[in-house]
Amino acid sequence: MSPSPRKDPFWQPISLRETGEAGWDINDARIRARKEGDEWLIAHRVAPDKQRPQDEAAESDSWPEEWTRYIANTSSHKLVLTPLPPDRPAVVNPESGVQVLPGNEGTFFINIPVWIEIAVFVPERVKLIEVPGSVLPTTWFGGPVEGLLSYALETRAGRKVVPPRNPDDTTIVVPLRIKNLSREILDLKDLCLHCEHLSVYQGKTRLWSNEVYVEFQADLLSSKITYQEKPPAFEQLREYVAAPRVRARQDILFRSFSFFRNFSA
């Protein structure tokens, strides 16, 4: 019989006894962990809510637990799940048509779904697997040669912090400040967010990333992007949860918008 999903914040380390088992339902992901002797057993499934069984009878057929075994010759039984940003860039659009005038700037907030890293201590921390917390469609950002395979976010970039669409979902709030240094109006469409450079912090009520500053330069069709190495100041933060997948160089250049000049003027 599967364990009941844990209700406390899933990124708090837990200790499983010799035959202990724990379970988590995180957004679209279902994760189970078990300790048996010198083995760690991990099972996971990812599916949207509409595809999940609605009763326990159907659950055994639709959600078979296929365990992956990890042999660790140690008595340690400490396990930790860590929330991370998605493992690819993510493309997002504003809530409605937004244009930034030349020389002006605006701050936006984006809710991005979490990915879940599962690690054990044997006795040092060892990453076992990473599980996507949500099922996201993919898209292509950029040209056919220099483009990036990305996720298409269903959430929108808003001027205020808003709860996730599903109140049970766990998301990371990304504060994004965009400044238009060009002489042309910047139409905010298809913003590409490079998630690999985001840190994760635990706030009083939400998970947050570090702030991202984007300075758009139309002549280069690229943006100077700065990833802050400190917590954002929008909420009282309690702890540093996860380092970025890739630590960014300061003031890196990326193509960040699908920008097309208006030749009608």
Number of C-alpha atoms within 10 A of each C-alpha: 4 11 12 12 15 12 9 8 10 19 16 11 14 14 15 17 15 15 10 13 18 19 20 20 20 22 23 19 20 18 20 21 21 22 23 16 15 15 18 19 16 22 16 20 18 20 16 13 13 8 10 14 14 10 8 9 9 11 12 13 10 13 15 11 15 12 14 13 15 13 11 15 11 12 14 18 23 17 23 18 21 18 26 29 28 24 17 15 22 26 25 23 21 20 11 11 9 13 15 17 17 15 13 13 16 13 15 18 20 27 26 26 26 24 23 23 18 20 19 21 16 15 13 9 12 12 13 13 11 16 20 24 29 21 15 16 10 15 15 15 23 16 9 8 6 8 11 16 14 21 22 19 19 14 17 17 25 19 15 11 15 12 14 17 11 9 9 11 16 23 25 24 25 26 24 22 17 20 22 22 21 18 12 16 17 24 18 20 18 18 19 22 23 19 20 19 21 28 27 24 24 21 20 12 10 15 22 28 34 22 23 22 19 24 20 26 18 19 10 11 17 19 23 17 23 19 21 17 17 12 21 18 10 11 14 13 17 12 13 16 18 16 16 17 15 11 13 16 11 12 14 13 17 17 21 24 24 16 16 10 12 8 5 4 4
